[in-house]
């Protein structure tokens, strides 16, 4: 009963926060202010769902609660792509591709990157999840090095443009991007929802899953593909956010007190969306855009996660 109250209480809180974000300080301007805020709110919902689903599922596959899909290099290749665009095209890259073109190309690039490494590692029928994590970590470091090198070659004006891609921001989301991103995320989540029992079995470990009749390799490849779609959409739409997943997932486990995905996935979505709404409101109303959502999220979630670790260690 307590768990049910916690779940519904979280979603009620998210609803209150969403209404407050739309209306507070808007002057009830339904011509400009509120429609703009609705676009940002939709981007927060999409990004929150992406971060929550991808992080919880990824930790289930990896068997580790401190890892997120960021270790796979999705954000690294996104930032490298943006840096290369600015290096080659300069400030004209914003005009030539446009925001919609940039988002679409970024999604396709990250999906192609994911497909290549998955195909290379799984083509011989072996299950190389841990090798996949190691490869992703190494590629992230290599691509990060190249990105830093490119930053040294571009002008200060171009560097300021690149910095806009380096932090999460909901202000750059456009209605068209929100629509097709929402459709992609809805399709991925629908498939994930249909595989909830399989995810529960996968959380028991490879040997247990196989002994219970799960096609382990096929299931892992499907979930990794869904993770790639979610991370690609989230990163392309609002910027790098997947590191937040370690905090969202662990806060969810602490509140849910269960590993059943039927409970943890919706709860983690509510937590992620709520954090995004609060962070965006604070950035707009208190800091007047003098800081970024990413910085606030890392400070607040990091502090909570540290307190959670200390309390857990003290209890043991």
C-alpha positions in Angstrom: 0.0 0.0 0.0 2.8 2.4 0.9 4.5 1.7 -2.5 1.3 2.4 -4.4 0.9 5.7 -2.5 4.5 6.6 -3.3 4.1 5.9 -7.0 0.8 7.9 -7.4 2.1 10.6 -5.1 5.1 11.1 -7.3 3.0 11.5 -10.5 0.6 13.8 -8.6 3.6 16.0 -7.7 4.9 16.0 -11.3 1.5 17.1 -12.5 1.4 20.0 -10.0 5.0 21.0 -11.0 4.0 20.9 -14.7 1.0 23.1 -14.1 3.0 25.5 -12.0 5.8 25.7 -14.6 3.2 26.5 -17.3 1.3 29.2 -15.4 3.6 30.8 -12.8 4.9 34.2 -14.1 3.2 33.6 -17.5 0.7 36.4 -17.2 -1.7 33.8 -18.7 -0.3 34.7 -22.1 -1.7 32.0 -24.3 -0.4 33.6 -27.5 3.3 33.3 -26.8 4.6 32.5 -23.3 2.5 29.4 -22.5 2.9 27.8 -25.9 6.7 28.2 -25.6 6.6 26.7 -22.1 4.5 23.8 -23.4 7.2 23.0 -26.0 9.9 23.0 -23.3 7.7 20.9 -21.0 7.1 18.4 -23.7 10.9 18.2 -24.3 11.4 17.6 -20.5 8.9 14.8 -20.5 10.5 13.1 -23.6 14.0 13.6 -22.1 12.9 12.4 -18.7 11.4 9.2 -20.1 14.5 8.6 -22.2 16.9 9.0 -19.3 14.7 6.9 -17.0 14.1 4.0 -19.3 17.6 3.9 -20.8 19.3 4.1 -17.4 17.2 1.5 -15.6 17.3 -1.0 -18.5 21.1 -0.5 -19.0 21.8 -1.1 -15.4 19.7 -4.3 -15.6 21.8 -5.6 -18.5 25.1 -4.5 -17.0 24.3 -5.8 -13.5 25.8 -2.6 -12.1 23.9 0.4 -10.5 26.6 3.0 -11.1 26.7 2.7 -14.9 24.7 4.6 -17.4 24.5 4.5 -21.2 26.9 7.4 -21.3 29.7 4.9 -21.0 28.8 3.5 -24.4 30.0 6.7 -26.1 26.7 8.1 -27.5 27.3 11.5 -26.0 30.9 11.5 -27.0 30.2 10.9 -30.7 27.4 13.5 -30.6 29.8 16.1 -29.3 32.5 15.0 -31.8 30.0 15.4 -34.6 29.0 18.9 -33.4 32.7 19.9 -33.1 33.5 18.6 -36.6 30.5 20.5 -38.1 31.7 23.7 -36.5 35.3 23.1 -37.6 34.4 22.4 -41.2 31.4 24.8 -41.7 32.1 27.3 -39.0 29.1 29.4 -37.8 27.4 28.6 -41.0 26.7 25.0 -39.8 23.7 26.4 -37.8 22.2 27.9 -41.0 23.0 25.2 -43.5 21.6 22.3 -41.5 19.1 24.2 -39.4 18.1 22.9 -36.0 15.8 20.2 -37.4 18.5 18.9 -39.7 21.1 18.8 -37.0 18.8 16.8 -34.7 17.9 14.3 -37.4 21.5 13.8 -38.5 22.6 13.4 -34.8 20.0 10.7 -34.2 21.0 8.8 -37.4 24.7 9.1 -36.5 24.2 7.7 -33.0 22.0 4.9 -34.2 24.6 4.0 -36.9 27.4 4.1 -34.3 25.3 1.8 -32.1 24.5 -0.6 -34.9 28.1 -0.9 -36.0 29.5 -1.8 -32.5 26.6 -4.1 -31.8 27.0 -5.9 -35.1 30.8 -6.2 -34.7 30.6 -7.6 -31.2 27.5 -9.9 -31.6 28.0 -11.1 -35.2 29.5 -14.5 -34.2 26.7 -15.4 -31.9 28.6 -14.6 -28.7 27.3 -12.5 -25.9 29.9 -9.8 -25.3 28.1 -7.3 -23.0 31.2 -6.6 -20.8 33.4 -6.3 -23.9 30.8 -3.9 -25.2 31.1 -1.8 -22.1 34.9 -1.8 -22.3 34.8 -0.8 -26.0 32.3 1.9 -25.3 34.5 3.4 -22.5 37.6 3.3 -24.7 35.8 4.9 -27.7 34.4 7.6 -25.4 37.9 8.5 -24.3 39.3 8.5 -27.8 36.4 10.6 -29.2 36.6 13.0 -26.2 40.3 13.5 -27.0 39.6 14.4 -30.6 36.8 16.7 -29.5 39.2 18.6 -27.2 41.7 18.8 -30.0 39.1 20.4 -32.3 38.1 22.9 -29.6 41.7 24.2 -29.7 41.4 24.8 -33.4 38.2 26.7 -33.6 37.7 30.4 -32.9 36.3 31.8 -29.6 33.0 32.6 -31.4 32.7 29.1 -32.7 33.7 27.7 -29.3 30.7 29.5 -27.7 28.5 27.8 -30.3 29.9 24.4 -29.4 29.4 25.1 -25.7 25.7 25.4 -26.5 25.7 21.7 -27.5 27.8 20.7 -24.5 25.1 21.3 -21.9 21.5 20.2 -21.7 19.0 22.9 -22.7 15.2 22.6 -23.2 15.1 26.1 -24.8 16.4 24.9 -28.2 13.6 22.3 -28.7 11.2 23.1 -31.5 7.6 21.8 -31.9 8.5 19.7 -35.0 11.4 18.0 -33.2 9.3 17.3 -30.1 6.6 15.6 -32.3 8.8 13.1 -34.1 11.0 12.6 -31.0 7.9 11.8 -29.0 6.8 9.3 -31.6 10.1 7.5 -31.6 10.2 7.4 -27.8 6.6 6.2 -27.6 7.4 3.3 -30.0 10.6 2.3 -28.0 8.7 2.5 -24.7 5.9 0.4 -26.1 8.3 -2.4 -27.1 10.0 -2.1 -23.7 6.7 -2.4 -21.9 5.9 -5.6 -23.7 9.2 -7.1 -22.5 8.9 -6.3 -18.8 8.8 -9.9 -17.6 12.0 -10.6 -19.7 13.7 -7.6 -18.1 12.8 -9.0 -14.6 14.4 -12.3 -15.5 17.5 -10.6 -17.1 18.0 -8.8 -13.8 18.7 -12.2 -12.2 21.8 -12.7 -14.3 22.8 -14.4 -17.5 22.9 -18.0 -16.2 19.6 -17.7 -14.4 17.9 -16.1 -17.4 19.1 -18.9 -19.8 18.0 -21.6 -17.3 14.5 -20.0 -17.2 14.2 -20.2 -21.0 15.1 -16.6 -22.0 16.8 -16.2 -25.4 19.5 -14.1 -23.7 21.4 -12.9 -26.7 18.3 -11.9 -28.6 16.8 -10.1 -25.5 20.0 -8.2 -24.8 20.4 -7.0 -28.4 16.8 -5.8 -28.4 17.2 -3.9 -25.2 20.5 -2.4 -26.3 18.8 -1.2 -29.5 16.0 0.4 -27.5 18.6 2.1 -25.3 20.4 3.4 -28.4 17.1 4.9 -29.7 16.2 6.6 -26.4 19.7 8.0 -25.8 20.0 9.2 -29.4 16.6 11.0 -29.2 17.3 12.6 -25.8 20.8 13.8 -26.6 19.9 15.2 -30.0 16.8 17.0 -28.7 18.1 18.6 -25.5 21.8 17.7 -25.2 23.9 15.4 -23.0 21.8 14.2 -20.1 22.4 10.5 -19.7 24.9 11.0 -16.7 21.8 12.0 -14.7 20.6 8.5 -15.1 22.7 7.1 -12.3 21.0 9.4 -9.8 17.5 8.9 -11.1 17.9 5.1 -11.1 19.3 4.9 -7.6 16.7 7.3 -6.2 14.1 5.1 -7.8 15.5 1.9 -6.2 15.6 3.6 -2.8 11.9 4.7 -3.0 10.5 1.6 -4.8 12.4 -1.0 -2.7 12.0 -3.5 -5.5 13.7 -4.3 -8.8 10.5 -5.1 -10.7 10.5 -3.1 -13.8 6.7 -2.7 -13.8 7.3 -0.4 -10.8 10.8 1.1 -11.3 10.3 2.3 -14.9 7.2 4.5 -14.3 8.6 5.7 -11.0 12.0 6.7 -12.5 10.1 8.5 -15.3 8.3 10.6 -12.7 11.5 11.4 -10.8 13.4 12.4 -14.0 10.6 14.6 -15.3 10.1 16.2 -11.9 13.9 17.0 -11.6 13.9 18.5 -15.1 10.9 20.7 -14.4 12.3 22.0 -11.1 15.8 22.6 -12.6 14.4 24.5 -15.6 12.1 26.7 -13.4 15.1 27.5 -11.2 17.3 28.4 -14.2 14.6 30.7 -15.6 13.2 32.4 -12.5 16.0 32.4 -10.0 19.2 32.5 -12.1 17.8 34.3 -15.1 19.6 31.8 -17.5 23.0 32.6 -15.9 23.5 28.9 -15.3 22.6 25.6 -17.0 20.2 22.8 -16.2 23.0 20.3 -16.3 25.0 22.1 -13.6 22.0 22.3 -11.3 21.0 18.7 -11.9 24.5 17.4 -11.2 24.7 19.5 -7.9 21.3 18.5 -6.5 21.3 14.8 -7.6 24.9 14.3 -6.7 24.3 15.7 -3.2 21.3 13.4 -2.8 23.2 10.4 -4.1 26.1 11.1 -1.7 23.7 11.4 1.2 22.0 8.2 0.2 25.4 6.3 0.0 26.4 7.6 3.5 23.0 6.6 5.0 23.2 3.2 3.4 26.7 2.6 4.6 25.7 3.7 8.1 22.7 1.4 8.1 24.9 -1.6 7.2 
